[in-house]
């Protein structure tokens, strides 16, 4: 059981280049999330998808786009990378979002993707 | 906005010591969760603890939702406990999790 798989694990980009981070989960979860983690700032939500076919902005959506391709897959795209987007990115999933039945919003995380923008 | 404060921000222990990590919310909290991020970056859910107390081996957690705080107890710490511990929960009517900044724990042999 793979859980949440995200690729690539490492990527170096030049300013202005584009790239897509891929995420897939095999737990039949409805909700998926993209976070970024920067030193001293904890985890910040970029975008989330409460269910297949829906996406919503989180705390720090500027410079990113997402696609919920199907129930399993949720991708994060940087159209024109900037040095401020240097970070570690985490994909996560949960059975449901928010104030759902007990335990349904427990998160499972992928291993993370370290992105450096020069 | 709703604030989540974790204390202490940093902690150094000798192997075998016990510790208590705290998570305070500025508003009522639901669905509180504790996570451990190991030194290689992997984030693992330790507890889903909306209220009451749960135990898993050497770790236990207690949430008092009416008092807006949760505690994570680590007993007989081991070097593998090192890493960062985060708490997160739904505060008020917010459906998205709100995260603390974490407690960084180093357990020395």
gemmi code that builds the backbone of each chain (N, CA, C; Angstrom):
import gemmi

chains = {
    "A": [
        ("UNK", (0.853, -1.194, 0.000), (0.000, 0.000, 0.000), (0.882, 1.235, 0.000)),
        ("UNK", (0.911, 1.995, -1.118), (1.857, 3.085, -1.262), (1.433, 4.317, -0.476)),
        ("UNK", (0.127, 4.557, -0.254), (-0.300, 5.753, 0.452), (-0.353, 6.941, -0.487)),
        ("UNK", (0.479, 7.955, -0.205), (0.556, 9.156, -1.026), (1.933, 9.201, -1.676)),
        ("UNK", (1.944, 9.264, -2.989), (3.194, 9.282, -3.742), (3.310, 10.599, -4.485)),
        ("UNK", (4.416, 11.305, -4.299), (4.614, 12.547, -5.014), (5.948, 12.530, -5.735)),
        ("UNK", (5.968, 13.139, -6.902), (7.174, 13.223, -7.722), (7.292, 14.601, -8.351)),
        ("UNK", (8.523, 15.091, -8.600), (9.788, 14.450, -8.240), (10.147, 14.702, -6.786)),
        ("UNK", (11.160, 14.047, -6.288), (11.631, 14.279, -4.921), (12.516, 15.518, -4.842)),
        ("UNK", (13.245, 15.772, -5.896), (14.127, 16.937, -5.950), (14.015, 17.564, -7.324)),
        ("UNK", (14.116, 18.907, -7.370), (14.094, 19.606, -8.647), (14.782, 20.941, -8.479)),
        ("UNK", (15.617, 21.272, -9.461), (16.240, 22.593, -9.504), (15.752, 23.283, -10.767)),
        ("UNK", (15.257, 24.492, -10.605), (14.732, 25.261, -11.733), (15.454, 26.595, -11.812)),
        ("UNK", (15.418, 27.176, -13.000), (15.849, 28.560, -13.144), (14.622, 29.459, -13.077)),
        ("UNK", (14.827, 30.679, -12.645), (13.729, 31.646, -12.577), (13.032, 31.726, -13.926)),
        ("UNK", (11.692, 31.650, -13.870), (10.906, 31.740, -15.086), (10.519, 30.409, -15.696)),
        ("UNK", (11.195, 29.340, -15.324), (10.839, 28.015, -15.833), (9.539, 27.536, -15.187)),
        ("UNK", (8.907, 26.586, -15.848), (7.680, 26.013, -15.299), (7.905, 24.546, -14.961)),
        ("UNK", (7.085, 24.046, -14.061), (7.140, 22.631, -13.731), (5.854, 22.222, -13.018)),
        ("UNK", (5.626, 20.931, -13.014), (4.460, 20.371, -12.340), (4.901, 19.324, -11.341)),
        ("UNK", (4.384, 19.448, -10.129), (4.562, 18.416, -9.100), (3.344, 17.490, -9.160)),
        ("UNK", (3.631, 16.202, -9.176), (2.563, 15.226, -9.290), (2.311, 14.570, -7.945)),
        ("UNK", (1.058, 14.248, -7.691), (0.694, 13.578, -6.447), (-0.413, 12.573, -6.740)),
        ("UNK", (-0.278, 11.390, -6.183), (-1.307, 10.375, -6.333), (-1.483, 9.631, -5.014)),
        ("UNK", (-2.738, 9.300, -4.704), (-3.022, 8.528, -3.486), (-3.871, 7.318, -3.845)),
        ("UNK", (-3.634, 6.232, -3.110), (-4.344, 4.996, -3.409), (-5.231, 4.565, -2.254)),
        ("UNK", (-5.681, 5.533, -1.436), (-6.485, 5.221, -0.258), (-7.963, 5.555, -0.466)),
        ("UNK", (-8.336, 5.904, -1.703), (-9.712, 6.266, -2.029), (-10.189, 7.482, -1.224)),
        ("UNK", (-9.244, 8.382, -0.915), (-9.598, 9.585, -0.171), (-10.291, 10.589, -1.084)),
        ("UNK", (-11.191, 11.361, -0.487), (-11.901, 12.379, -1.262), (-11.130, 13.691, -1.353)),
        ("UNK", (-10.404, 14.040, -0.272), (-9.788, 15.358, -0.181), (-8.273, 15.273, -0.333)),
        ("UNK", (-7.723, 16.251, -1.041), (-6.273, 16.286, -1.244), (-5.780, 17.721, -1.067)),
        ("UNK", (-4.504, 17.846, -0.727), (-3.950, 19.138, -0.321), (-2.529, 19.285, -0.843)),
        ("UNK", (-2.126, 20.533, -1.071), (-0.731, 20.871, -1.297), (-0.297, 21.897, -0.260)),
        ("UNK", (0.801, 21.567, 0.448), (1.406, 22.446, 1.440), (2.823, 22.790, 1.004)),
        ("UNK", (3.299, 23.935, 1.498), (4.717, 24.217, 1.411), (5.251, 24.414, 2.824)),
        ("UNK", (6.520, 24.028, 2.997), (7.149, 24.152, 4.304), (8.446, 24.927, 4.159)),
        ("UNK", (8.531, 26.021, 4.867), (9.711, 26.864, 4.880), (10.223, 26.988, 6.305)),
        ("UNK", (11.539, 27.159, 6.473), (12.108, 27.219, 7.824), (11.413, 28.274, 8.683)),
        ("UNK", (11.019, 27.877, 9.872), (10.416, 28.813, 10.817), (8.983, 29.184, 10.540)),
        ("UNK", (8.392, 28.639, 9.449), (7.030, 29.053, 9.083), (6.042, 27.894, 9.097)),
        ("UNK", (6.474, 26.753, 9.527), (5.559, 25.635, 9.620), (5.028, 25.213, 8.255)),
        ("UNK", (3.843, 24.663, 8.249), (3.186, 24.193, 7.029), (2.120, 25.190, 6.611)),
        ("UNK", (2.179, 25.601, 5.356), (1.194, 26.551, 4.849), (0.471, 25.928, 3.670)),
        ("UNK", (-0.857, 26.037, 3.694), (-1.688, 25.416, 2.672), (-1.692, 26.270, 1.413)),
        ("UNK", (-1.392, 25.646, 0.281), (-1.354, 26.360, -1.002), (-2.724, 26.261, -1.681)),
        ("UNK", (-3.138, 25.054, -1.951), (-4.434, 24.751, -2.546), (-4.934, 23.447, -1.949)),
        ("UNK", (-6.240, 23.269, -2.034), (-6.815, 21.998, -1.629), (-7.977, 21.652, -2.552)),
        ("UNK", (-8.316, 20.367, -2.493), (-9.445, 19.865, -3.268), (-10.306, 19.038, -2.326)),
        ("UNK", (-11.468, 19.558, -2.009), (-12.335, 18.864, -1.054), (-12.850, 17.545, -1.632)),
        ("UNK", (-13.072, 17.534, -2.934), (-13.550, 16.321, -3.599), (-13.214, 16.426, -5.069)),
        ("UNK", (-13.323, 15.317, -5.769), (-13.030, 15.304, -7.204), (-13.861, 16.361, -7.900)),
        ("UNK", (-13.188, 17.175, -8.728), (-13.902, 18.196, -9.482), (-13.915, 19.564, -8.836)),
        ("UNK", (-13.391, 19.679, -7.615), (-13.351, 20.980, -6.936), (-11.940, 21.289, -6.469)),
        ("UNK", (-11.572, 22.571, -6.561), (-10.318, 23.032, -5.997), (-10.544, 24.399, -5.374)),
        ("UNK", (-9.772, 24.703, -4.326), (-9.919, 25.992, -3.646), (-8.570, 26.484, -3.181)),
        ("UNK", (-8.458, 27.799, -3.061), (-7.224, 28.407, -2.611), (-7.050, 28.223, -1.113)),
        ("UNK", (-5.780, 28.068, -0.728), (-5.430, 28.041, 0.675), (-4.859, 29.381, 1.097)),
        ("UNK", (-3.861, 29.326, 1.979), (-3.264, 30.566, 2.502), (-2.366, 31.281, 1.511)),
        ("UNK", (-1.618, 30.496, 0.714), (-0.561, 31.075, -0.131), (-0.670, 30.595, -1.570)),
        ("UNK", (-1.753, 30.896, -2.301), (-1.956, 30.341, -3.635), (-1.237, 31.076, -4.778)),
        ("UNK", (-0.759, 32.298, -4.525), (-0.213, 33.098, -5.620), (0.994, 32.429, -6.252)),
        ("UNK", (0.994, 32.364, -7.575), (2.095, 31.761, -8.319), (1.923, 30.287, -8.598)),
        ("UNK", (0.816, 29.711, -8.162), (0.563, 28.275, -8.325), (-0.796, 28.043, -8.988)),
        ("UNK", (-0.895, 26.914, -9.667), (-2.179, 26.406, -10.142), (-2.256, 24.932, -9.817)),
        ("UNK", (-3.463, 24.415, -9.704), (-3.643, 23.002, -9.405), (-4.660, 22.395, -10.355)),
        ("UNK", (-4.563, 21.069, -10.440), (-5.549, 20.302, -11.203), (-5.877, 19.041, -10.432)),
        ("UNK", (-7.167, 18.828, -10.194), (-7.594, 17.545, -9.616), (-7.993, 16.681, -10.803)),
        ("UNK", (-7.044, 15.887, -11.267), (-7.189, 15.143, -12.521), (-8.264, 14.077, -12.410)),
        ("UNK", (-8.344, 13.440, -11.282), (-9.339, 12.409, -10.974), (-9.305, 12.233, -9.457)),
        ("UNK", (-9.975, 11.236, -8.947), (-10.020, 11.095, -7.496), (-8.643, 10.822, -6.917)),
        ("UNK", (-7.777, 10.147, -7.658), (-6.467, 9.742, -7.152), (-5.420, 10.838, -7.248)),
        ("UNK", (-5.512, 11.716, -8.242), (-4.374, 12.559, -8.589), (-4.666, 14.052, -8.430)),
        ("UNK", (-3.666, 14.756, -7.894), (-3.806, 16.198, -7.646), (-2.440, 16.812, -7.934)),
        ("UNK", (-2.344, 17.613, -8.985), (-1.049, 18.149, -9.388), (-0.943, 19.631, -9.055)),
        ("UNK", (0.281, 20.072, -8.838), (0.579, 21.472, -8.520), (1.518, 22.009, -9.582)),
        ("UNK", (1.162, 23.126, -10.209), (1.962, 23.675, -11.295), (2.495, 25.052, -10.935)),
        ("UNK", (3.776, 25.236, -11.209), (4.407, 26.543, -11.123), (4.597, 27.024, -12.552)),
        ("UNK", (3.888, 28.064, -12.950), (3.934, 28.510, -14.342), (5.222, 29.267, -14.655)),
        ("UNK", (5.671, 30.078, -13.718), (6.889, 30.866, -13.912), (7.591, 30.942, -12.561)),
        ("UNK", (8.491, 30.004, -12.345), (9.071, 29.848, -11.011), (9.869, 31.085, -10.585)),
        ("UNK", (9.778, 31.377, -9.288), (10.507, 32.486, -8.686), (11.325, 31.964, -7.509)),
        ("UNK", (12.428, 32.623, -7.170), (13.230, 32.177, -6.025), (12.421, 32.057, -4.732)),
        ("UNK", (11.371, 32.869, -4.577), (10.535, 32.798, -3.374), (9.758, 31.483, -3.280)),
        ("UNK", (9.735, 30.731, -4.366), (9.050, 29.438, -4.362), (9.991, 28.284, -4.021)),
        ("UNK", (11.221, 28.600, -3.714), (12.135, 27.599, -3.177), (11.583, 27.122, -1.843)),
        ("UNK", (11.337, 25.823, -1.748), (10.648, 25.307, -0.565), (10.602, 23.789, -0.653)),
        ("UNK", (10.071, 23.195, 0.403), (9.725, 21.777, 0.368), (8.204, 21.691, 0.268)),
        ("UNK", (7.746, 20.935, -0.724), (6.319, 20.833, -0.994), (5.813, 19.451, -0.567)),
        ("UNK", (4.682, 19.462, 0.117), (4.071, 18.220, 0.562), (2.665, 18.109, 0.008)),
        ("UNK", (2.362, 16.944, -0.505), (1.003, 16.585, -0.861), (0.429, 15.754, 0.280)),
        ("UNK", (-0.846, 15.897, 0.537), (-1.499, 15.120, 1.584), (-2.918, 14.786, 1.138)),
        ("UNK", (-3.488, 13.788, 1.794), (-4.877, 13.439, 1.505), (-5.584, 13.067, 2.792)),
        ("UNK", (-6.904, 13.162, 2.761), (-7.727, 12.722, 3.889), (-9.047, 12.194, 3.348)),
        ("UNK", (-9.709, 11.409, 4.155), (-10.975, 10.835, 3.719), (-11.961, 11.943, 3.351)),
        ("UNK", (-12.027, 12.946, 4.222), (-12.892, 14.087, 3.950), (-12.251, 15.338, 4.514)),
        ("UNK", (-12.813, 16.476, 4.166), (-12.308, 17.769, 4.620), (-13.117, 18.259, 5.797)),
        ("UNK", (-12.404, 18.852, 6.753), (-13.066, 19.676, 7.738), (-13.870, 18.948, 8.771)),
        ("UNK", (-15.002, 19.477, 9.093), (-15.777, 19.046, 10.234), (-16.603, 17.808, 9.931)),
        ("UNK", (-15.941, 16.863, 9.275), (-16.651, 15.635, 8.908), (-16.722, 14.697, 10.101)),
        ("UNK", (-17.212, 13.491, 9.853), (-17.327, 12.542, 10.967), (-15.964, 12.255, 11.556)),
        ("UNK", (-15.958, 11.793, 12.745), (-14.767, 11.639, 13.550), (-13.627, 10.943, 12.816)),
        ("UNK", (-12.516, 11.622, 12.757), (-11.312, 11.027, 12.195), (-11.213, 11.084, 10.694)),
        ("UNK", (-12.263, 11.563, 10.028), (-12.264, 11.521, 8.572), (-11.315, 12.537, 7.953)),
        ("UNK", (-10.869, 13.526, 8.721), (-9.948, 14.509, 8.147), (-8.520, 14.291, 8.616)),
        ("UNK", (-8.202, 13.081, 9.077), (-6.821, 12.769, 9.433), (-5.987, 12.744, 8.163)),
        ("UNK", (-4.876, 13.475, 8.181), (-4.047, 13.616, 6.994), (-2.992, 12.517, 6.882)),
        ("UNK", (-2.788, 12.064, 5.628), (-1.654, 11.228, 5.268), (-0.814, 12.007, 4.280)),
        ("UNK", (0.493, 12.102, 4.556), (1.380, 12.924, 3.747), (2.233, 12.089, 2.803)),
        ("UNK", (2.602, 12.706, 1.679), (3.651, 12.166, 0.840), (5.015, 12.482, 1.430)),
        ("UNK", (6.057, 12.007, 0.767), (7.418, 12.131, 1.294), (8.026, 13.510, 1.088)),
        ("UNK", (7.395, 14.339, 0.292), (7.890, 15.686, 0.082), (8.701, 15.832, -1.192)),
        ("UNK", (8.693, 17.048, -1.737), (9.469, 17.392, -2.934), (10.250, 18.661, -2.646)),
        ("UNK", (11.567, 18.566, -2.749), (12.416, 19.734, -2.462), (12.681, 20.467, -3.752)),
        ("UNK", (12.221, 21.707, -3.836), (12.351, 22.519, -5.045), (13.256, 23.704, -4.767)),
        ("UNK", (14.235, 23.891, -5.645), (15.128, 25.050, -5.570), (14.987, 25.840, -6.852)),
        ("UNK", (14.730, 27.144, -6.710), (14.626, 28.028, -7.871), (15.792, 29.021, -7.834)),
        ("UNK", (16.610, 28.944, -8.865), (17.816, 29.786, -8.889), (17.556, 31.117, -9.603)),
    ],
    "B": [
        ("UNK", (-6.802, 36.429, 13.262), (-7.156, 35.057, 13.001), (-6.856, 34.174, 14.191)),
        ("UNK", (-7.257, 32.935, 14.070), (-7.031, 31.976, 15.153), (-5.552, 31.636, 15.236)),
        ("UNK", (-5.033, 31.614, 16.443), (-3.620, 31.354, 16.668), (-3.422, 29.970, 17.294)),
        ("UNK", (-2.354, 29.319, 16.874), (-1.950, 28.044, 17.467), (-0.536, 28.223, 17.985)),
        ("UNK", (-0.356, 28.021, 19.260), (0.961, 28.192, 19.872), (1.438, 26.858, 20.406)),
        ("UNK", (2.647, 26.487, 19.992), (3.248, 25.263, 20.510), (4.434, 25.621, 21.389)),
        ("UNK", (4.545, 24.897, 22.485), (5.667, 25.138, 23.385), (6.200, 23.822, 23.943)),
        ("UNK", (7.515, 23.765, 24.237), (8.495, 24.798, 23.894), (8.815, 24.742, 22.405)),
        ("UNK", (9.412, 25.763, 21.836), (9.792, 25.720, 20.427), (10.942, 24.749, 20.164)),
        ("UNK", (11.823, 24.597, 21.131), (12.956, 23.692, 20.991), (13.161, 22.949, 22.299)),
        ("UNK", (13.613, 21.703, 22.174), (13.803, 20.875, 23.355), (14.934, 19.893, 23.089)),
        ("UNK", (15.841, 19.797, 24.048), (16.938, 18.827, 23.956), (16.834, 17.901, 25.158)),
        ("UNK", (16.840, 16.609, 24.900), (16.715, 15.615, 25.961), (17.854, 14.609, 25.879)),
        ("UNK", (18.156, 14.016, 27.014), (19.000, 12.835, 27.034), (18.100, 11.618, 26.861)),
        ("UNK", (18.612, 10.643, 26.181), (17.859, 9.411, 25.983), (17.364, 8.882, 27.323)),
        ("UNK", (16.102, 8.483, 27.358), (15.516, 7.966, 28.584), (14.681, 8.980, 29.345)),
        ("UNK", (14.831, 10.267, 29.019), (14.078, 11.309, 29.718), (12.637, 11.357, 29.213)),
        ("UNK", (11.781, 11.984, 30.017), (10.382, 12.190, 29.651), (10.169, 13.655, 29.273)),
        ("UNK", (9.137, 13.932, 28.488), (8.861, 15.313, 28.121), (7.378, 15.505, 27.851)),
        ("UNK", (6.958, 16.771, 27.944), (5.590, 17.151, 27.629), (5.614, 18.316, 26.661)),
        ("UNK", (4.926, 18.148, 25.540), (4.804, 19.198, 24.546), (3.370, 19.719, 24.612)),
        ("UNK", (3.233, 21.043, 24.404), (1.924, 21.655, 24.572), (1.493, 22.365, 23.303)),
        ("UNK", (0.186, 22.361, 23.077), (-0.415, 23.030, 21.924), (-1.611, 23.817, 22.432)),
        ("UNK", (-1.579, 25.139, 22.270), (-2.673, 26.008, 22.709), (-3.349, 26.642, 21.500)),
        ("UNK", (-4.677, 26.673, 21.514), (-5.444, 27.365, 20.483), (-6.090, 28.609, 21.093)),
        ("UNK", (-6.242, 29.637, 20.282), (-6.850, 30.874, 20.764), (-8.377, 30.829, 20.665)),
        ("UNK", (-8.916, 29.784, 20.021), (-10.353, 29.620, 19.887), (-10.662, 28.138, 20.090)),
        ("UNK", (-11.944, 27.808, 20.116), (-12.327, 26.404, 20.301), (-11.770, 25.567, 19.157)),
        ("UNK", (-11.403, 24.341, 19.456), (-10.717, 23.487, 18.489), (-11.435, 22.149, 18.369)),
        ("UNK", (-11.471, 21.641, 17.151), (-12.016, 20.319, 16.870), (-10.994, 19.508, 16.103)),
        ("UNK", (-11.169, 18.188, 16.139), (-10.377, 17.295, 15.284), (-8.880, 17.494, 15.445)),
        ("UNK", (-8.403, 17.676, 16.655), (-6.988, 17.943, 16.864), (-6.139, 16.723, 16.508)),
        ("UNK", (-5.024, 16.996, 15.825), (-4.115, 15.937, 15.409), (-2.690, 16.316, 15.813)),
        ("UNK", (-1.884, 15.294, 16.108), (-0.454, 15.470, 16.359), (0.313, 14.729, 15.265)),
        ("UNK", (1.381, 15.371, 14.793), (2.225, 14.805, 13.741), (3.684, 14.841, 14.192)),
        ("UNK", (4.446, 13.886, 13.670), (5.893, 13.877, 13.864), (6.554, 13.969, 12.491)),
        ("UNK", (7.490, 14.915, 12.370), (8.304, 14.993, 11.148), (9.713, 14.532, 11.495)),
        ("UNK", (10.141, 13.432, 10.924), (11.469, 12.902, 11.255), (12.567, 13.730, 10.590)),
        ("UNK", (13.816, 13.496, 10.960), (14.913, 14.307, 10.412), (15.047, 14.200, 8.890)),
        ("UNK", (14.453, 13.246, 8.266), (14.475, 13.106, 6.815), (13.260, 13.757, 6.159)),
        ("UNK", (12.407, 14.377, 6.962), (11.313, 15.164, 6.422), (9.962, 14.482, 6.353)),
        ("UNK", (9.887, 13.207, 6.612), (8.620, 12.479, 6.510), (7.684, 12.882, 7.649)),
        ("UNK", (6.453, 13.213, 7.281), (5.421, 13.600, 8.248), (4.478, 12.426, 8.497)),
        ("UNK", (4.333, 12.073, 9.767), (3.492, 10.942, 10.137), (2.479, 11.397, 11.171)),
        ("UNK", (1.232, 10.997, 10.983), (0.215, 11.290, 11.979), (0.405, 10.384, 13.194)),
        ("UNK", (0.519, 11.002, 14.370), (0.682, 10.248, 15.612), (-0.656, 9.959, 16.274)),
        ("UNK", (-1.466, 10.988, 16.382), (-2.734, 10.868, 17.086), (-3.791, 11.731, 16.424)),
        ("UNK", (-5.002, 11.193, 16.375), (-6.202, 11.979, 16.175), (-6.850, 12.027, 17.546)),
        ("UNK", (-6.906, 13.219, 18.175), (-7.278, 13.292, 19.591), (-8.183, 14.493, 19.829)),
        ("UNK", (-9.455, 14.421, 19.377), (-10.344, 15.571, 19.544), (-10.667, 15.872, 21.010)),
        ("UNK", (-10.593, 14.847, 21.845), (-10.807, 15.045, 23.274), (-10.313, 13.808, 23.999)),
        ("UNK", (-10.113, 13.943, 25.294), (-9.716, 12.793, 26.089), (-8.254, 12.444, 25.925)),
        ("UNK", (-7.922, 11.199, 26.229), (-6.544, 10.736, 26.240), (-6.410, 9.467, 25.425)),
        ("UNK", (-5.320, 9.390, 24.663), (-4.969, 8.178, 23.926), (-3.524, 7.851, 24.187)),
        ("UNK", (-3.207, 6.567, 24.105), (-1.821, 6.147, 24.288), (-1.428, 5.216, 23.162)),
        ("UNK", (-0.173, 5.374, 22.730), (0.384, 4.491, 21.721), (1.835, 4.243, 22.099)),
        ("UNK", (2.070, 3.137, 22.791), (3.433, 2.828, 23.231), (3.925, 3.844, 24.245)),
        ("UNK", (5.068, 4.445, 23.916), (5.658, 5.433, 24.834), (5.047, 6.820, 24.680)),
        ("UNK", (4.200, 6.984, 23.710), (3.579, 8.281, 23.460), (2.129, 8.264, 23.923)),
        ("UNK", (1.719, 9.399, 24.483), (0.309, 9.569, 24.790), (-0.059, 11.025, 24.558)),
        ("UNK", (-1.347, 11.254, 24.327), (-1.821, 12.610, 24.069), (-3.118, 12.832, 24.823)),
        ("UNK", (-3.291, 14.071, 25.274), (-4.500, 14.471, 25.967), (-4.967, 15.791, 25.389)),
        ("UNK", (-6.254, 15.874, 25.059), (-6.843, 17.124, 24.593), (-7.976, 17.520, 25.527)),
        ("UNK", (-7.937, 18.788, 25.962), (-9.040, 19.360, 26.725), (-9.619, 20.466, 25.850)),
        ("UNK", (-10.581, 20.094, 25.029), (-11.088, 21.013, 24.009), (-11.720, 22.257, 24.645)),
        ("UNK", (-12.397, 22.089, 25.761), (-13.050, 23.237, 26.408), (-12.042, 24.248, 26.904)),
        ("UNK", (-10.813, 23.793, 27.198), (-9.739, 24.679, 27.646), (-8.805, 25.056, 26.501)),
        ("UNK", (-9.076, 24.546, 25.319), (-8.368, 24.900, 24.088), (-6.892, 24.531, 24.127)),
        ("UNK", (-6.566, 23.332, 24.635), (-5.179, 22.910, 24.584), (-5.088, 21.396, 24.461)),
        ("UNK", (-3.898, 20.966, 24.006), (-3.591, 19.545, 23.922), (-2.147, 19.341, 24.367)),
        ("UNK", (-1.879, 18.188, 24.942), (-0.549, 17.832, 25.418), (-0.105, 16.525, 24.788)),
        ("UNK", (1.162, 16.463, 24.426), (1.769, 15.226, 23.922), (2.862, 14.822, 24.902)),
        ("UNK", (2.753, 13.616, 25.442), (3.731, 13.104, 26.386), (4.629, 12.089, 25.691)),
        ("UNK", (5.914, 12.255, 25.878), (6.876, 11.278, 25.383), (7.614, 10.726, 26.590)),
        ("UNK", (7.507, 9.443, 26.815), (8.196, 8.843, 27.954), (9.375, 8.011, 27.458)),
        ("UNK", (10.393, 7.906, 28.311), (11.600, 7.121, 27.993), (12.073, 7.414, 26.577)),
        ("UNK", (12.346, 8.674, 26.302), (12.655, 9.107, 24.936), (13.829, 8.331, 24.334)),
        ("UNK", (13.759, 8.161, 23.024), (14.800, 7.486, 22.253), (15.271, 8.419, 21.149)),
        ("UNK", (16.438, 8.140, 20.615), (16.996, 9.023, 19.577), (16.069, 9.077, 18.363)),
        ("UNK", (15.319, 8.011, 18.143), (14.389, 7.993, 16.999), (13.190, 8.915, 17.214)),
        ("UNK", (13.023, 9.452, 18.412), (11.956, 10.427, 18.663), (12.337, 11.821, 18.168)),
        ("UNK", (13.584, 12.000, 17.813), (14.035, 13.310, 17.335), (13.242, 13.744, 16.112)),
        ("UNK", (13.131, 15.064, 15.960), (12.391, 15.616, 14.826), (11.537, 16.778, 15.298)),
        ("UNK", (10.535, 17.101, 14.501), (9.635, 18.205, 14.838), (8.228, 17.656, 15.041)),
        ("UNK", (7.596, 18.114, 16.102), (6.235, 17.696, 16.434), (5.285, 18.853, 16.171)),
        ("UNK", (4.278, 18.585, 15.362), (3.283, 19.592, 15.020), (1.917, 19.183, 15.563)),
        ("UNK", (1.148, 20.200, 15.973), (-0.265, 19.978, 16.239), (-1.062, 20.760, 15.201)),
        ("UNK", (-2.249, 20.274, 14.909), (-3.125, 20.932, 13.946), (-4.553, 20.592, 14.307)),
        ("UNK", (-5.457, 21.519, 14.007), (-6.860, 21.257, 14.290), (-7.755, 22.190, 13.522)),
        ("UNK", (-9.039, 21.875, 13.552), (-10.041, 22.766, 12.991), (-10.497, 23.698, 14.109)),
        ("UNK", (-10.346, 24.979, 13.899), (-10.733, 25.952, 14.916), (-11.975, 26.702, 14.452)),
        ("UNK", (-12.909, 26.877, 15.374), (-14.141, 27.554, 15.021), (-14.853, 26.802, 13.915)),
        ("UNK", (-15.302, 27.525, 12.888), (-16.017, 26.916, 11.770), (-15.117, 26.678, 10.562)),
        ("UNK", (-13.804, 26.812, 10.747), (-12.880, 26.660, 9.632), (-12.706, 25.189, 9.281)),
        ("UNK", (-13.005, 24.824, 8.023), (-12.897, 23.425, 7.621), (-11.463, 23.011, 7.342)),
        ("UNK", (-10.564, 23.972, 7.176), (-9.174, 23.641, 6.899), (-8.399, 23.579, 8.210)),
        ("UNK", (-7.421, 22.695, 8.252), (-6.611, 22.566, 9.454), (-5.762, 23.814, 9.661)),
        ("UNK", (-5.633, 24.205, 10.902), (-4.725, 25.283, 11.285), (-3.572, 24.652, 12.044)),
        ("UNK", (-2.330, 25.040, 11.684), (-1.138, 24.372, 12.180), (-0.347, 25.237, 13.144)),
        ("UNK", (0.248, 24.592, 14.144), (1.255, 25.247, 14.951), (2.592, 25.256, 14.224)),
        ("UNK", (3.562, 25.988, 14.780), (4.889, 26.078, 14.156), (5.802, 24.935, 14.559)),
        ("UNK", (5.352, 24.123, 15.490), (6.102, 22.930, 15.840), (7.020, 23.082, 17.032)),
        ("UNK", (7.357, 21.938, 17.611), (8.388, 21.824, 18.651), (9.492, 20.948, 18.084)),
        ("UNK", (10.707, 21.492, 18.034), (11.841, 20.741, 17.529), (12.509, 20.002, 18.672)),
        ("UNK", (12.525, 18.675, 18.582), (13.062, 17.832, 19.651), (14.332, 17.125, 19.194)),
        ("UNK", (15.370, 17.219, 20.005), (16.597, 16.462, 19.769), (16.836, 15.573, 20.980)),
        ("UNK", (16.935, 14.272, 20.738), (17.221, 13.318, 21.806), (18.635, 12.813, 21.605)),
        ("UNK", (19.475, 13.110, 22.573), (20.888, 12.724, 22.490), (21.150, 11.387, 23.168)),
        ("UNK", (22.016, 10.573, 22.577), (22.308, 9.246, 23.171), (23.118, 9.381, 24.455)),
    ],
}
model = gemmi.Model(1)
for chain_id, residues in chains.items():
    chain = gemmi.Chain(chain_id)
    for i, (resn, *xyz) in enumerate(residues, 1):
        res = gemmi.Residue()
        res.name, res.seqid = resn, gemmi.SeqId(i, " ")
        for name, pos in zip(("N", "CA", "C"), xyz):
            atom = gemmi.Atom()
            atom.name, atom.element = name, gemmi.Element(name[0])
            atom.pos, atom.b_iso = gemmi.Position(*pos), 0.0
            res.add_atom(atom)
        chain.add_residue(res)
    model.add_chain(chain)
structure = gemmi.Structure()
structure.add_model(model)
structure.setup_entities()
